Amino acid sequence: MKKLLVICLCIVGLFMSLVFTCTVQAEPAFGREHHPEIHEALHALERAKDHLQKADHDFGGHREAALQACDAAIEQLRIALRFER
């Protein structure tokens, strides 16, 4: 009985270490993401859009067009990132 328990515990331990190893290898390294430049561009566009929306002036009549361009670029980058997987 004791021998069977030890064997079962060993099998469970081996199984858990295999699962842990596969899980760790499937994820990117902590703090690192795929395509960091695209993520950085997304954040920059979101900050620029926020700045444009909160500005007191309309940038010579170009604010609305710039906001639309930001929205279009953000959407395209998000679509592109869906294909990174």
C-alpha positions as CSV (number, residue, x, y, z in Angstrom):
1,M,0.0,0.0,0.0
2,K,2.8,2.4,0.9
3,K,4.7,1.5,-2.2
4,L,1.6,2.2,-4.4
5,L,1.1,5.6,-2.7
6,V,4.8,6.5,-3.4
7,I,4.4,5.5,-7.0
8,C,1.2,7.5,-7.5
9,L,2.9,10.6,-5.9
10,C,5.9,10.3,-8.2
11,I,3.6,10.0,-11.3
12,V,1.6,13.1,-10.2
13,G,4.8,15.0,-9.5
14,L,6.2,14.1,-13.0
15,F,2.9,15.1,-14.6
16,M,2.8,18.4,-12.8
17,S,6.4,19.3,-13.7
18,L,5.6,18.4,-17.4
19,V,2.5,20.6,-17.3
20,F,4.4,23.5,-15.7
21,T,7.2,23.3,-18.2
22,C,4.8,23.3,-21.2
23,T,2.9,26.2,-19.8
24,V,6.0,28.3,-19.1
25,Q,7.4,27.7,-22.6
26,A,4.1,28.7,-24.3
27,E,4.1,32.2,-22.8
28,P,6.4,35.0,-23.7
29,A,9.0,36.1,-21.2
30,F,7.7,38.1,-18.3
31,G,7.5,41.8,-19.2
32,R,8.2,41.2,-22.9
33,E,5.6,41.3,-25.5
34,H,5.5,40.5,-29.2
35,H,6.0,43.4,-31.5
36,P,6.8,46.0,-28.8
37,E,7.1,48.8,-31.4
38,I,3.4,48.2,-32.5
39,H,2.3,48.3,-28.8
40,E,4.3,51.5,-28.3
41,A,2.8,53.1,-31.4
42,L,-0.7,52.2,-30.1
43,H,0.0,53.9,-26.8
44,A,1.4,56.9,-28.5
45,L,-1.6,57.2,-30.8
46,E,-4.0,56.9,-27.8
47,R,-2.0,59.7,-26.0
48,A,-2.1,61.9,-29.0
49,K,-5.8,61.3,-29.5
50,D,-6.4,62.2,-25.8
51,H,-4.3,65.4,-26.2
52,L,-6.2,66.4,-29.4
53,Q,-9.6,65.9,-27.7
54,K,-8.6,67.9,-24.6
55,A,-6.9,70.8,-26.5
56,D,-8.3,74.3,-26.3
57,H,-7.8,74.9,-30.0
58,D,-8.5,73.1,-33.2
59,F,-5.0,73.1,-34.7
60,G,-5.9,75.3,-37.6
61,G,-8.9,73.2,-38.5
62,H,-7.1,69.9,-38.6
63,R,-8.1,68.5,-35.2
64,E,-11.1,66.5,-36.5
65,A,-9.1,65.0,-39.4
66,A,-6.3,64.1,-37.0
67,L,-8.7,62.5,-34.6
68,Q,-10.2,60.4,-37.5
69,A,-6.7,59.4,-38.6
70,C,-5.8,58.4,-35.0
71,D,-8.9,56.2,-34.8
72,A,-8.2,54.6,-38.2
73,A,-4.5,53.9,-37.3
74,I,-5.4,52.5,-33.8
75,E,-8.0,50.2,-35.4
76,Q,-5.5,49.0,-38.0
77,L,-2.8,48.3,-35.4
78,R,-5.3,46.3,-33.3
79,I,-6.3,44.3,-36.3
80,A,-2.6,43.6,-37.1
81,L,-1.9,42.4,-33.6
82,R,-4.7,39.9,-33.8
83,F,-2.6,38.1,-36.5
84,E,0.5,38.0,-34.3
85,R,-0.7,34.8,-32.6
